[in-house]
Amino acid sequence: MHGHDHGHGHDHGHGHGPGGERRFPFEKMGRLDALERQVRQPAHALVKTISEPLEDGRVPQRLVEIGVGTGYFALLWLETLPEAELWAADVEPRMLGVVMGRAMERGLARRVHFIEVAAAEAERIPALEGTFDAMLMANLLHEIDQRESYLTDLHGKLTPGGRLVVCDWDPRASTDHGPPVDHRVPIEEARALLEGAGFTRVEERPLYGDFYTLVAS
Ligand SMILES: C[S@@+](CC[C@H](N)C(=O)[O-])C[C@H]1O[C@@H](n2cnc3c(N)ncnc32)[C@H](O)[C@@H]1O
């Protein structure tokens, strides 16, 4: 284990074993809420996009964030959609513990369900029961190895008219923070993956300088 720090805690060989070597380490969770991040990737911009009414005019009710982290986006999402329920999924149980505590503080706990993804199943779709109106993968796609099958499975979990939003590091953006360039998934590749997974409409939203955002339905 050598552990170069690329400024975002994405150390190589962090000891997560096959398939998890790009995974964000819990020990660096402070970075997910840091002021610097709030400047680079303010939560409200993405939350506005993921809260928009669906094609048929329905307001999203059943929400899921995969790789919820500390709930940086998810808790604001719930506050924005007061009738909605959120399924918070993560492979790191301590992240779910953080989300639980914060949801309680913010009076949201009643509307949050927790899905602990077993490490051995992290490359498949976790125990997501039922279908969802809106799904979020924020800064997660680059951590997944089996992207094609993963996104195909997610597509199958959408309600008619539902959407998946993928926001991730742009390889062309600066590398003084975030994962190394060779870990990042170019937007063209992300788009092709989504189309290959069955999404027929994939739109880019220019929300952030260092991250691209794709809305797929
Ligand atoms: C870089 S953090 C981003 C957290 C959050 N989405 C945000 O934007 O603040 C990635 C998160 O995804 C989780 N994760 C990584 N691979 C996962 C997988 N296959 N299934 C579920 N969670 C995963 C990590 O434990 C971590 O909490």
The ligand as a MOL file (V3000), in Angstrom:
LIG
                    3D

  0  0  0     0  0            999 V3000
M  V30 BEGIN CTAB
M  V30 COUNTS 27 29 0 0 0
M  V30 BEGIN ATOM
M  V30 1 C -17.2480 10.4930 -3.2040 0
M  V30 2 S -18.4990 9.9300 -2.0800 0 CHG=1
M  V30 3 C -19.8840 10.9320 -2.5970 0
M  V30 4 C -20.9810 10.9970 -1.5660 0
M  V30 5 C -22.2140 11.8070 -1.9650 0
M  V30 6 N -22.8590 11.2590 -3.1290 0
M  V30 7 C -21.8400 13.2490 -2.2190 0
M  V30 8 O -21.8420 13.6690 -3.3850 0
M  V30 9 O -21.5530 13.9760 -1.2460 0 CHG=-1
M  V30 10 C -18.9600 8.3160 -2.7250 0
M  V30 11 C -19.8280 7.5150 -1.7720 0
M  V30 12 O -20.2940 6.3400 -2.4500 0
M  V30 13 C -20.1430 5.2060 -1.6190 0
M  V30 14 N -20.0220 4.0440 -2.5240 0
M  V30 15 C -18.9730 3.6890 -3.2900 0
M  V30 16 N -19.2790 2.6260 -4.0670 0
M  V30 17 C -20.5700 2.2980 -3.7790 0
M  V30 18 C -21.4760 1.3110 -4.2610 0
M  V30 19 N -21.1120 0.4390 -5.1880 0
M  V30 20 N -22.7220 1.2670 -3.7490 0
M  V30 21 C -23.1050 2.1660 -2.8140 0
M  V30 22 N -22.3010 3.1230 -2.3180 0
M  V30 23 C -21.0510 3.1970 -2.7950 0
M  V30 24 C -18.9370 5.5340 -0.7540 0
M  V30 25 O -18.9470 4.7930 0.4490 0
M  V30 26 C -19.1340 7.0390 -0.5160 0
M  V30 27 O -19.9600 7.2910 0.5930 0
M  V30 END ATOM
M  V30 BEGIN BOND
M  V30 1 1 1 2
M  V30 2 1 2 3
M  V30 3 1 2 10
M  V30 4 1 3 4
M  V30 5 1 4 5
M  V30 6 1 5 6
M  V30 7 1 5 7
M  V30 8 2 7 8
M  V30 9 1 7 9
M  V30 10 1 10 11
M  V30 11 1 11 12
M  V30 12 1 11 26
M  V30 13 1 12 13
M  V30 14 1 13 14
M  V30 15 1 13 24
M  V30 16 1 14 15
M  V30 17 1 14 23
M  V30 18 2 15 16
M  V30 19 1 16 17
M  V30 20 1 17 18
M  V30 21 2 17 23
M  V30 22 1 18 19
M  V30 23 2 18 20
M  V30 24 1 20 21
M  V30 25 2 21 22
M  V30 26 1 22 23
M  V30 27 1 24 25
M  V30 28 1 24 26
M  V30 29 1 26 27
M  V30 END BOND
M  V30 END CTAB
M  END
